[in-house]
């Protein structure tokens, strides 16, 4: 299970770096970063599913909340990528993205620490 947690954490860090860079760069220079972010979704979703299956029996509500927040983050990130083609994302969208990211991370940490104790 430690390897799955490590894969998940590395995927989260990679999403944060590539997603932030893709949102900061000009639209004509961000295509590789957007593609990289989308490729990183695969190990993130697979490891997240395995971790959710581990915690769902003991903490179902927190697990469902974590999944919902993580999916909302990914959806808003993809919407931001699409809107970026026309114009730069607004500060409120970027703030909501940051809040969702840190909320998902916090919920994930809570789930793992409660599961291991």
N, CA, C and O atoms as a Tinker XYZ file with bonds, in Angstrom:
   468  protein
     1  N      0.819000   -1.197000    0.000000    73     2
     2  CA     0.000000    0.000000    0.000000    64     1     3
     3  C      0.863000    1.262000    0.000000    63     2     4     5
     4  O      0.438000    2.308000   -0.490000    81     3
     5  N      2.078000    1.162000    0.551000    73     3     6
     6  CA     2.965000    2.325000    0.581000    64     5     7
     7  C      3.348000    2.774000   -0.827000    63     6     8     9
     8  O      3.499000    3.969000   -1.081000    81     7
     9  N      3.503000    1.821000   -1.734000    73     7    10
    10  CA     3.857000    2.170000   -3.114000    64     9    11
    11  C      2.704000    2.917000   -3.779000    63    10    12    13
    12  O      2.930000    3.870000   -4.524000    81    11
    13  N      1.483000    2.493000   -3.516000    73    11    14
    14  CA     0.318000    3.163000   -4.094000    64    13    15
    15  C      0.211000    4.584000   -3.565000    63    14    16    17
    16  O     -0.084000    5.512000   -4.318000    81    15
    17  N      0.451000    4.754000   -2.272000    73    15    18
    18  CA     0.432000    6.100000   -1.684000    64    17    19
    19  C      1.518000    6.962000   -2.317000    63    18    20    21
    20  O      1.281000    8.128000   -2.630000    81    19
    21  N      2.704000    6.398000   -2.506000    73    19    22
    22  CA     3.804000    7.154000   -3.119000    64    21    23
    23  C      3.467000    7.552000   -4.555000    63    22    24    25
    24  O      3.739000    8.681000   -4.964000    81    23
    25  N      2.882000    6.639000   -5.318000    73    23    26
    26  CA     2.479000    6.957000   -6.693000    64    25    27
    27  C      1.434000    8.067000   -6.693000    63    26    28    29
    28  O      1.486000    8.981000   -7.516000    81    27
    29  N      0.492000    7.980000   -5.767000    73    27    30
    30  CA    -0.568000    8.986000   -5.689000    64    29    31
    31  C      0.013000   10.360000   -5.337000    63    30    32    33
    32  O     -0.337000   11.364000   -5.957000    81    31
    33  N      0.892000   10.398000   -4.349000    73    31    34
    34  CA     1.491000   11.674000   -3.933000    64    33    35
    35  C      2.336000   12.267000   -5.057000    63    34    36    37
    36  O      2.269000   13.469000   -5.314000    81    35
    37  N      3.129000   11.435000   -5.725000    73    35    38
    38  CA     3.943000   11.946000   -6.843000    64    37    39
    39  C      3.059000   12.450000   -7.986000    63    38    40    41
    40  O      3.386000   13.448000   -8.628000    81    39
    41  N      1.949000   11.769000   -8.239000    73    39    42
    42  CA     1.027000   12.223000   -9.281000    64    41    43
    43  C      0.387000   13.554000   -8.913000    63    42    44    45
    44  O      0.212000   14.423000   -9.768000    81    43
    45  N      0.040000   13.711000   -7.646000    73    43    46
    46  CA    -0.551000   14.974000   -7.185000    64    45    47
    47  C      0.444000   16.119000   -7.350000    63    46    48    49
    48  O      0.084000   17.198000   -7.823000    81    47
    49  N      1.683000   15.884000   -6.963000    73    47    50
    50  CA     2.716000   16.921000   -7.110000    64    49    51
    51  C      2.930000   17.246000   -8.589000    63    50    52    53
    52  O      3.061000   18.415000   -8.954000    81    51
    53  N      2.966000   16.224000   -9.436000    73    51    54
    54  CA     3.156000   16.448000  -10.872000    64    53    55
    55  C      1.983000   17.216000  -11.479000    63    54    56    57
    56  O      2.184000   18.082000  -12.330000    81    55
    57  N      0.763000   16.903000  -11.045000    73    55    58
    58  CA    -0.418000   17.647000  -11.523000    64    57    59
    59  C     -0.320000   19.102000  -11.095000    63    58    60    61
    60  O     -0.615000   20.004000  -11.879000    81    59
    61  N      0.093000   19.334000   -9.858000    73    59    62
    62  CA     0.207000   20.712000   -9.366000    64    61    63
    63  C      1.216000   21.504000  -10.190000    63    62    64    65
    64  O      0.952000   22.645000  -10.570000    81    63
    65  N      2.357000   20.907000  -10.464000    73    63    66
    66  CA     3.408000   21.608000  -11.212000    64    65    67
    67  C      3.001000   21.817000  -12.669000    63    66    68    69
    68  O      3.061000   22.937000  -13.177000    81    67
    69  N      2.588000   20.740000  -13.341000    73    67    70
    70  CA     2.269000   20.871000  -14.769000    64    69    71
    71  C      0.999000   21.685000  -15.001000    63    70    72    73
    72  O      0.921000   22.449000  -15.962000    81    71
    73  N      0.011000   21.529000  -14.134000    73    71    74
    74  CA    -1.223000   22.307000  -14.272000    64    73    75
    75  C     -0.995000   23.789000  -14.051000    63    74    76    77
    76  O     -1.518000   24.622000  -14.791000    81    75
    77  N     -0.208000   24.121000  -13.024000    73    75    78
    78  CA     0.109000   25.526000  -12.761000    64    77    79
    79  C      0.901000   26.128000  -13.911000    63    78    80    81
    80  O      0.610000   27.236000  -14.361000    81    79
    81  N      1.897000   25.401000  -14.382000    73    79    82
    82  CA     2.706000   25.902000  -15.498000    64    81    83
    83  C      1.857000   26.074000  -16.757000    63    82    84    85
    84  O      2.025000   27.050000  -17.488000    81    83
    85  N      0.949000   25.135000  -17.014000    73    83    86
    86  CA     0.095000   25.237000  -18.200000    64    85    87
    87  C     -0.840000   26.437000  -18.116000    63    86    88    89
    88  O     -1.158000   27.051000  -19.134000    81    87
    89  N     -1.280000   26.771000  -16.914000    73    87    90
    90  CA    -2.165000   27.925000  -16.762000    64    89    91
    91  C     -1.408000   29.248000  -16.824000    63    90    92    93
    92  O     -1.987000   30.277000  -17.171000    81    91
    93  N     -0.126000   29.228000  -16.491000    73    91    94
    94  CA     0.664000   30.459000  -16.478000    64    93    95
    95  C      1.181000   30.815000  -17.873000    63    94    96    97
    96  O      1.193000   31.986000  -18.250000    81    95
    97  N      1.605000   29.812000  -18.634000    73    95    98
    98  CA     2.196000   30.069000  -19.954000    64    97    99
    99  C      1.153000   30.568000  -20.957000    63    98   100   101
   100  O     -0.051000   30.397000  -20.765000    81    99
   101  N      1.645000   31.186000  -22.022000    73    99   102
   102  CA     0.760000   31.633000  -23.090000    64   101   103
   103  C      0.139000   30.413000  -23.770000    63   102   104   105
   104  O      0.745000   29.342000  -23.801000    81   103
   105  N     -1.077000   30.576000  -24.318000    73   103   106
   106  CA    -1.781000   29.430000  -24.921000    64   105   107
   107  C     -0.999000   28.702000  -26.012000    63   106   108   109
   108  O     -1.148000   27.490000  -26.161000    81   107
   109  N     -0.179000   29.404000  -26.768000    73   107   110
   110  CA     0.557000   28.723000  -27.840000    64   109   111
   111  C      1.738000   27.906000  -27.324000    63   110   112   113
   112  O      2.290000   27.091000  -28.063000    81   111
   113  N      2.138000   28.112000  -26.062000    73   111   114
   114  CA     3.294000   27.398000  -25.503000    64   113   115
   115  C      2.920000   26.317000  -24.486000    63   114   116   117
   116  O      3.801000   25.633000  -23.967000    81   115
   117  N      1.646000   26.157000  -24.199000    73   115   118
   118  CA     1.248000   25.274000  -23.101000    64   117   119
   119  C      0.741000   23.900000  -23.533000    63   118   120   121
   120  O      0.364000   23.102000  -22.675000    81   119
   121  N      0.718000   23.602000  -24.806000    73   119   122
   122  CA     0.102000   22.361000  -25.293000    64   121   123
   123  C      0.746000   21.100000  -24.710000    63   122   124   125
   124  O      0.042000   20.156000  -24.351000    81   123
   125  N      2.067000   21.079000  -24.614000    73   123   126
   126  CA     2.752000   19.903000  -24.057000    64   125   127
   127  C      2.447000   19.743000  -22.569000    63   126   128   129
   128  O      2.297000   18.624000  -22.080000    81   127
   129  N      2.355000   20.856000  -21.858000    73   127   130
   130  CA     2.056000   20.772000  -20.427000    64   129   131
   131  C      0.618000   20.324000  -20.181000    63   130   132   133
   132  O      0.359000   19.556000  -19.254000    81   131
   133  N     -0.308000   20.791000  -20.994000    73   131   134
   134  CA    -1.697000   20.349000  -20.862000    64   133   135
   135  C     -1.785000   18.850000  -21.138000    63   134   136   137
   136  O     -2.473000   18.126000  -20.417000    81   135
   137  N     -1.100000   18.384000  -22.166000    73   135   138
   138  CA    -1.086000   16.952000  -22.479000    64   137   139
   139  C     -0.430000   16.153000  -21.353000    63   138   140   141
   140  O     -0.916000   15.083000  -20.987000    81   139
   141  N      0.664000   16.666000  -20.806000    73   139   142
   142  CA     1.329000   16.002000  -19.679000    64   141   143
   143  C      0.389000   15.894000  -18.490000    63   142   144   145
   144  O      0.314000   14.848000  -17.845000    81   143
   145  N     -0.325000   16.969000  -18.201000    73   143   146
   146  CA    -1.281000   16.952000  -17.092000    64   145   147
   147  C     -2.342000   15.886000  -17.319000    63   146   148   149
   148  O     -2.708000   15.163000  -16.394000    81   147
   149  N     -2.828000   15.790000  -18.530000    73   147   150
   150  CA    -3.869000   14.800000  -18.830000    64   149   151
   151  C     -3.338000   13.372000  -18.747000    63   150   152   153
   152  O     -4.072000   12.463000  -18.359000    81   151
   153  N     -2.091000   13.167000  -19.102000    73   151   154
   154  CA    -1.494000   11.833000  -18.985000    64   153   155
   155  C     -1.325000   11.448000  -17.516000    63   154   156   157
   156  O     -1.485000   10.282000  -17.154000    81   155
   157  N     -1.005000   12.418000  -16.682000    73   155   158
   158  CA    -0.810000   12.148000  -15.255000    64   157   159
   159  C     -2.127000   11.778000  -14.573000    63   158   160   161
   160  O     -2.114000   11.171000  -13.502000    81   159
   161  N     -3.263000   12.134000  -15.179000    73   159   162
   162  CA    -4.551000   11.747000  -14.595000    64   161   163
   163  C     -4.659000   10.234000  -14.416000    63   162   164   165
   164  O     -5.248000    9.774000  -13.438000    81   163
   165  N     -4.104000    9.455000  -15.340000    73   163   166
   166  CA    -4.262000    7.995000  -15.289000    64   165   167
   167  C     -3.699000    7.390000  -14.003000    63   166   168   169
   168  O     -4.447000    6.726000  -13.286000    81   167
   169  N     -2.411000    7.586000  -13.672000    73   167   170
   170  CA    -1.941000    7.017000  -12.403000    64   169   171
   171  C     -2.616000    7.655000  -11.192000    63   170   172   173
   172  O     -2.779000    7.012000  -10.155000    81   171
   173  N     -3.007000    8.918000  -11.326000    73   171   174
   174  CA    -3.695000    9.582000  -10.220000    64   173   175
   175  C     -5.047000    8.923000   -9.953000    63   174   176   177
   176  O     -5.384000    8.649000   -8.801000    81   175
   177  N     -5.821000    8.668000  -11.004000    73   175   178
   178  CA    -7.131000    8.056000  -10.828000    64   177   179
   179  C     -7.031000    6.606000  -10.374000    63   178   180   181
   180  O     -7.804000    6.174000   -9.519000    81   179
   181  N     -6.094000    5.849000  -10.933000    73   179   182
   182  CA    -5.950000    4.437000  -10.550000    64   181   183
   183  C     -5.517000    4.319000   -9.092000    63   182   184   185
   184  O     -6.104000    3.550000   -8.330000    81   183
   185  N     -4.493000    5.076000   -8.701000    73   183   186
   186  CA    -4.044000    5.013000   -7.306000    64   185   187
   187  C     -5.111000    5.566000   -6.369000    63   186   188   189
   188  O     -5.284000    5.059000   -5.261000    81   187
   189  N     -5.826000    6.598000   -6.801000    73   187   190
   190  CA    -6.909000    7.146000   -5.983000    64   189   191
   191  C     -8.029000    6.149000   -5.779000    63   190   192   193
   192  O     -8.595000    6.055000   -4.690000    81   191
   193  N     -8.353000    5.401000   -6.830000    73   191   194
   194  CA    -9.387000    4.375000   -6.712000    64   193   195
   195  C     -8.966000    3.279000   -5.738000    63   194   196   197
   196  O     -9.764000    2.849000   -4.905000    81   195
   197  N     -7.725000    2.827000   -5.838000    73   195   198
   198  CA    -7.237000    1.790000   -4.921000    64   197   199
   199  C     -7.229000    2.285000   -3.477000    63   198   200   201
   200  O     -7.590000    1.545000   -2.562000    81   199
   201  N     -6.820000    3.531000   -3.274000    73   199   202
   202  CA    -6.824000    4.090000   -1.917000    64   201   203
   203  C     -8.252000    4.281000   -1.409000    63   202   204   205
   204  O     -8.523000    4.068000   -0.227000    81   203
   205  N     -9.166000    4.680000   -2.294000    73   203   206
   206  CA   -10.562000    4.852000   -1.891000    64   205   207
   207  C    -11.183000    3.516000   -1.495000    63   206   208   209
   208  O    -11.961000    3.449000   -0.543000    81   207
   209  N    -10.843000    2.458000   -2.221000    73   207   210
   210  CA   -11.362000    1.137000   -1.860000    64   209   211
   211  C    -10.854000    0.700000   -0.490000    63   210   212   213
   212  O    -11.544000   -0.015000    0.236000    81   211
   213  N     -9.653000    1.131000   -0.143000    73   211   214
   214  CA    -9.078000    0.776000    1.159000    64   213   215
   215  C     -9.773000    1.517000    2.304000    63   214   216   217
   216  O     -9.950000    0.960000    3.387000    81   215
   217  N    -10.165000    2.770000    2.065000    73   215   218
   218  CA   -10.728000    3.582000    3.146000    64   217   219
   219  C    -12.249000    3.620000    3.154000    63   218   220   221
   220  O    -12.840000    4.081000    4.131000    81   219
   221  N    -12.897000    3.149000    2.098000    73   219   222
   222  CA   -14.350000    3.288000    1.976000    64   221   223
   223  C    -15.117000    2.531000    3.054000    63   222   224   225
   224  O    -16.174000    2.990000    3.487000    81   223
   225  N    -14.614000    1.392000    3.493000    73   223   226
   226  CA   -15.354000    0.608000    4.480000    64   225   227
   227  C    -15.312000    1.238000    5.870000    63   226   228   229
   228  O    -16.269000    1.099000    6.633000    81   227
   229  N    -14.236000    1.921000    6.212000    73   227   230
   230  CA   -14.126000    2.498000    7.552000    64   229   231
   231  C    -14.561000    3.959000    7.614000    63   230   232   233
   232  O    -15.012000    4.425000    8.661000    81   231
   233  N    -14.431000    4.690000    6.498000    73   231   234
   234  CA   -14.788000    6.115000    6.479000    64   233   235
   235  C    -15.487000    6.457000    5.165000    63   234   236   237
   236  O    -14.920000    7.156000    4.325000    81   235
   237  N    -16.700000    5.975000    4.985000    73   235   238
   238  CA   -17.347000    6.146000    3.679000    64   237   239
   239  C    -17.674000    7.596000    3.327000    63   238   240   241
   240  O    -17.510000    7.998000    2.175000    81   239
   241  N    -18.126000    8.377000    4.286000    73   239   242
   242  CA   -18.518000    9.758000    3.990000    64   241   243
   243  C    -17.301000   10.596000    3.618000    63   242   244   245
   244  O    -17.337000   11.353000    2.648000    81   243
   245  N    -16.233000   10.462000    4.382000    73   243   246
   246  CA   -15.013000   11.216000    4.093000    64   245   247
   247  C    -14.408000   10.787000    2.758000    63   246   248   249
   248  O    -13.870000   11.616000    2.024000    81   247
   249  N    -14.495000    9.505000    2.445000    73   247   250
   250  CA   -13.985000    9.006000    1.167000    64   249   251
   251  C    -14.782000    9.578000   -0.001000    63   250   252   253
   252  O    -14.201000   10.013000   -0.995000    81   251
   253  N    -16.095000    9.578000    0.113000    73   251   254
   254  CA   -16.942000   10.134000   -0.948000    64   253   255
   255  C    -16.691000   11.627000   -1.109000    63   254   256   257
   256  O    -16.639000   12.133000   -2.230000    81   255
   257  N    -16.537000   12.335000    0.008000    73   255   258
   258  CA   -16.246000   13.770000   -0.045000    64   257   259
   259  C    -14.911000   14.031000   -0.732000    63   258   260   261
   260  O    -14.797000   14.958000   -1.534000    81   259
   261  N    -13.913000   13.229000   -0.427000    73   259   262
   262  CA   -12.588000   13.365000   -1.046000    64   261   263
   263  C    -12.673000   13.137000   -2.552000    63   262   264   265
   264  O    -12.088000   13.890000   -3.331000    81   263
   265  N    -13.392000   12.112000   -2.956000    73   263   266
   266  CA   -13.546000   11.826000   -4.382000    64   265   267
   267  C    -14.260000   12.981000   -5.082000    63   266   268   269
   268  O    -13.854000   13.396000   -6.168000    81   267
   269  N    -15.316000   13.499000   -4.466000    73   267   270
   270  CA   -16.067000   14.604000   -5.069000    64   269   271
   271  C    -15.203000   15.853000   -5.228000    63   270   272   273
   272  O    -15.249000   16.515000   -6.265000    81   271
   273  N    -14.418000   16.173000   -4.205000    73   271   274
   274  CA   -13.553000   17.355000   -4.271000    64   273   275
   275  C    -12.469000   17.159000   -5.330000    63   274   276   277
   276  O    -12.172000   18.081000   -6.089000    81   275
   277  N    -11.882000   15.974000   -5.384000    73   275   278
   278  CA   -10.836000   15.708000   -6.377000    64   277   279
   279  C    -11.390000   15.783000   -7.801000    63   278   280   281
   280  O    -10.744000   16.344000   -8.686000    81   279
   281  N    -12.571000   15.226000   -8.027000    73   279   282
   282  CA   -13.178000   15.306000   -9.359000    64   281   283
   283  C    -13.563000   16.738000   -9.715000    63   282   284   285
   284  O    -13.449000   17.143000  -10.872000    81   283
   285  N    -14.019000   17.507000   -8.726000    73   283   286
   286  CA   -14.325000   18.923000   -8.970000    64   285   287
   287  C    -13.062000   19.683000   -9.356000    63   286   288   289
   288  O    -13.095000   20.547000  -10.231000    81   287
   289  N    -11.946000   19.359000   -8.701000    73   287   290
   290  CA   -10.670000   19.997000   -9.049000    64   289   291
   291  C    -10.280000   19.687000  -10.491000    63   290   292   293
   292  O     -9.923000   20.590000  -11.247000    81   291
   293  N    -10.347000   18.420000  -10.872000    73   291   294
   294  CA    -9.969000   18.020000  -12.232000    64   293   295
   295  C    -10.910000   18.674000  -13.249000    63   294   296   297
   296  O    -10.458000   19.154000  -14.289000    81   295
   297  N    -12.203000   18.694000  -12.957000    73   295   298
   298  CA   -13.164000   19.305000  -13.880000    64   297   299
   299  C    -12.886000   20.796000  -14.054000    63   298   300   301
   300  O    -12.888000   21.299000  -15.177000    81   299
   301  N    -12.647000   21.503000  -12.955000    73   299   302
   302  CA   -12.370000   22.937000  -13.044000    64   301   303
   303  C    -11.035000   23.202000  -13.735000    63   302   304   305
   304  O    -10.899000   24.190000  -14.456000    81   303
   305  N    -10.056000   22.335000  -13.524000    73   303   306
   306  CA    -8.777000   22.482000  -14.219000    64   305   307
   307  C     -8.971000   22.329000  -15.729000    63   306   308   309
   308  O     -8.415000   23.105000  -16.506000    81   307
   309  N     -9.748000   21.346000  -16.140000    73   307   310
   310  CA   -10.019000   21.154000  -17.570000    64   309   311
   311  C    -10.822000   22.317000  -18.146000    63   310   312   313
   312  O    -10.571000   22.744000  -19.273000    81   311
   313  N    -11.775000   22.826000  -17.392000    73   311   314
   314  CA   -12.533000   23.999000  -17.836000    64   313   315
   315  C    -11.603000   25.197000  -17.978000    63   314   316   317
   316  O    -11.733000   25.982000  -18.916000    81   315
   317  N    -10.671000   25.335000  -17.051000    73   315   318
   318  CA    -9.701000   26.433000  -17.127000    64   317   319
   319  C     -8.815000   26.304000  -18.356000    63   318   320   321
   320  O     -8.506000   27.304000  -19.005000    81   319
   321  N     -8.402000   25.084000  -18.682000    73   319   322
   322  CA    -7.611000   24.868000  -19.899000    64   321   323
   323  C     -8.413000   25.285000  -21.136000    63   322   324   325
   324  O     -7.874000   25.920000  -22.042000    81   323
   325  N     -9.690000   24.929000  -21.170000    73   323   326
   326  CA   -10.526000   25.263000  -22.324000    64   325   327
   327  C    -10.747000   26.770000  -22.436000    63   326   328   329
   328  O    -10.687000   27.326000  -23.533000    81   327
   329  N    -11.001000   27.429000  -21.316000    73   327   330
   330  CA   -11.218000   28.878000  -21.338000    64   329   331
   331  C     -9.938000   29.641000  -21.626000    63   330   332   333
   332  O     -9.978000   30.763000  -22.131000    81   331
   333  N     -8.812000   29.040000  -21.308000    73   331   334
   334  CA    -7.532000   29.717000  -21.518000    64   333   335
   335  C     -7.256000   29.952000  -22.995000    63   334   336   337
   336  O     -6.521000   30.874000  -23.350000    81   335
   337  N     -7.830000   29.137000  -23.848000    73   335   338
   338  CA    -7.651000   29.316000  -25.288000    64   337   339
   339  C     -8.200000   30.683000  -25.716000    63   338   340   341
   340  O     -7.626000   31.345000  -26.581000    81   339
   341  N     -9.314000   31.097000  -25.103000    73   339   342
   342  CA    -9.938000   32.371000  -25.453000    64   341   343
   343  C     -9.348000   33.540000  -24.671000    63   342   344   345
   344  O     -9.140000   34.623000  -25.219000    81   343
   345  N     -9.079000   33.311000  -23.385000    73   343   346
   346  CA    -8.561000   34.380000  -22.531000    64   345   347
   347  C     -7.900000   33.759000  -21.312000    63   346   348   349
   348  O     -7.991000   32.551000  -21.099000    81   347
   349  N     -7.242000   34.575000  -20.523000    73   347   350
   350  CA    -6.596000   34.063000  -19.316000    64   349   351
   351  C     -7.652000   33.758000  -18.254000    63   350   352   353
   352  O     -8.664000   34.455000  -18.172000    81   351
   353  N     -7.427000   32.729000  -17.443000    73   351   354
   354  CA    -8.388000   32.402000  -16.390000    64   353   355
   355  C     -8.477000   33.536000  -15.366000    63   354   356   357
   356  O     -7.485000   34.205000  -15.079000    81   355
   357  N     -9.661000   33.738000  -14.828000    73   355   358
   358  CA    -9.846000   34.795000  -13.839000    64   357   359
   359  C     -9.215000   34.391000  -12.513000    63   358   360   361
   360  O     -8.969000   33.213000  -12.253000    81   359
   361  N     -8.965000   35.384000  -11.692000    73   359   362
   362  CA    -8.339000   35.124000  -10.395000    64   361   363
   363  C     -9.242000   34.293000   -9.497000    63   362   364   365
   364  O     -8.748000   33.494000   -8.701000    81   363
   365  N    -10.548000   34.463000   -9.607000    73   363   366
   366  CA   -11.464000   33.692000   -8.764000    64   365   367
   367  C    -11.418000   32.208000   -9.138000    63   366   368   369
   368  O    -11.483000   31.347000   -8.260000    81   367
   369  N    -11.307000   31.907000  -10.421000    73   367   370
   370  CA   -11.208000   30.503000  -10.857000    64   369   371
   371  C     -9.910000   29.894000  -10.350000    63   370   372   373
   372  O     -9.898000   28.757000   -9.878000    81   371
   373  N     -8.820000   30.644000  -10.445000    73   371   374
   374  CA    -7.534000   30.146000   -9.940000    64   373   375
   375  C     -7.577000   29.958000   -8.424000    63   374   376   377
   376  O     -7.002000   29.005000   -7.899000    81   375
   377  N     -8.256000   30.863000   -7.724000    73   375   378
   378  CA    -8.383000   30.726000   -6.272000    64   377   379
   379  C     -9.207000   29.490000   -5.912000    63   378   380   381
   380  O     -8.854000   28.757000   -4.989000    81   379
   381  N    -10.295000   29.260000   -6.631000    73   379   382
   382  CA   -11.118000   28.070000   -6.377000    64   381   383
   383  C    -10.330000   26.802000   -6.681000    63   382   384   385
   384  O    -10.440000   25.813000   -5.956000    81   383
   385  N     -9.536000   26.827000   -7.750000    73   383   386
   386  CA    -8.673000   25.681000   -8.067000    64   385   387
   387  C     -7.712000   25.390000   -6.921000    63   386   388   389
   388  O     -7.544000   24.237000   -6.524000    81   387
   389  N     -7.086000   26.429000   -6.394000    73   387   390
   390  CA    -6.141000   26.248000   -5.288000    64   389   391
   391  C     -6.847000   25.706000   -4.051000    63   390   392   393
   392  O     -6.327000   24.818000   -3.374000    81   391
   393  N     -8.023000   26.234000   -3.757000    73   391   394
   394  CA    -8.781000   25.766000   -2.587000    64   393   395
   395  C     -9.165000   24.296000   -2.753000    63   394   396   397
   396  O     -9.013000   23.505000   -1.822000    81   395
   397  N     -9.660000   23.930000   -3.932000    73   395   398
   398  CA   -10.028000   22.531000   -4.175000    64   397   399
   399  C     -8.820000   21.610000   -4.075000    63   398   400   401
   400  O     -8.915000   20.512000   -3.526000    81   399
   401  N     -7.684000   22.055000   -4.606000    73   399   402
   402  CA    -6.466000   21.244000   -4.545000    64   401   403
   403  C     -6.070000   20.982000   -3.092000    63   402   404   405
   404  O     -5.833000   19.837000   -2.705000    81   403
   405  N     -6.000000   22.041000   -2.294000    73   403   406
   406  CA    -5.571000   21.873000   -0.908000    64   405   407
   407  C     -6.620000   21.153000   -0.066000    63   406   408   409
   408  O     -6.268000   20.428000    0.865000    81   407
   409  N     -7.895000   21.339000   -0.374000    73   407   410
   410  CA    -8.939000   20.611000    0.338000    64   409   411
   411  C     -8.857000   19.113000    0.032000    63   410   412   413
   412  O     -8.992000   18.285000    0.933000    81   411
   413  N     -8.637000   18.769000   -1.235000    73   411   414
   414  CA    -8.486000   17.353000   -1.602000    64   413   415
   415  C     -7.254000   16.756000   -0.925000    63   414   416   417
   416  O     -7.295000   15.626000   -0.439000    81   415
   417  N     -6.162000   17.514000   -0.896000    73   415   418
   418  CA    -4.946000   17.027000   -0.231000    64   417   419
   419  C     -5.193000   16.833000    1.263000    63   418   420   421
   420  O     -4.779000   15.823000    1.833000    81   419
   421  N     -5.856000   17.782000    1.892000    73   419   422
   422  CA    -6.143000   17.679000    3.326000    64   421   423
   423  C     -7.034000   16.480000    3.627000    63   422   424   425
   424  O     -6.780000   15.732000    4.571000    81   423
   425  N     -8.072000   16.301000    2.827000    73   423   426
   426  CA    -8.960000   15.149000    3.032000    64   425   427
   427  C     -8.212000   13.835000    2.816000    63   426   428   429
   428  O     -8.436000   12.869000    3.546000    81   427
   429  N     -7.336000   13.792000    1.833000    73   427   430
   430  CA    -6.534000   12.592000    1.599000    64   429   431
   431  C     -5.617000   12.283000    2.768000    63   430   432   433
   432  O     -5.488000   11.129000    3.177000    81   431
   433  N     -4.986000   13.309000    3.301000    73   431   434
   434  CA    -4.113000   13.113000    4.469000    64   433   435
   435  C     -4.928000   12.636000    5.660000    63   434   436   437
   436  O     -4.493000   11.749000    6.396000    81   435
   437  N     -6.112000   13.220000    5.856000    73   435   438
   438  CA    -6.971000   12.785000    6.961000    64   437   439
   439  C     -7.377000   11.321000    6.800000    63   438   440   441
   440  O     -7.375000   10.564000    7.771000    81   439
   441  N     -7.721000   10.927000    5.585000    73   439   442
   442  CA    -8.124000    9.540000    5.343000    64   441   443
   443  C     -6.996000    8.563000    5.633000    63   442   444   445
   444  O     -7.211000    7.546000    6.293000    81   443
   445  N     -5.811000    8.860000    5.153000    73   443   446
   446  CA    -4.683000    7.944000    5.335000    64   445   447
   447  C     -4.248000    7.892000    6.794000    63   446   448   449
   448  O     -3.956000    6.811000    7.306000    81   447
   449  N     -4.199000    9.030000    7.473000    73   447   450
   450  CA    -3.770000    9.008000    8.879000    64   449   451
   451  C     -4.803000    8.312000    9.755000    63   450   452   453
   452  O     -4.433000    7.614000   10.699000    81   451
   453  N     -6.089000    8.486000    9.463000    73   451   454
   454  CA    -7.116000    7.794000   10.243000    64   453   455
   455  C     -7.115000    6.296000    9.962000    63   454   456   457
   456  O     -7.416000    5.495000   10.847000    81   455
   457  N     -6.780000    5.921000    8.742000    73   455   458
   458  CA    -6.741000    4.503000    8.372000    64   457   459
   459  C     -5.557000    3.790000    9.026000    63   458   460   461
   460  O     -5.664000    2.629000    9.420000    81   459
   461  N     -4.436000    4.491000    9.137000    73   459   462
   462  CA    -3.227000    3.878000    9.696000    64   461   463
   463  C     -3.200000    3.888000   11.219000    63   462   464   465
   464  O     -2.384000    3.192000   11.822000    81   463
   465  N     -4.071000    4.659000   11.847000    73   463   466
   466  CA    -4.040000    4.707000   13.323000    64   465   467
   467  C     -4.988000    3.724000   13.952000    63   466   468
   468  O     -5.075000    3.647000   15.177000    81   467
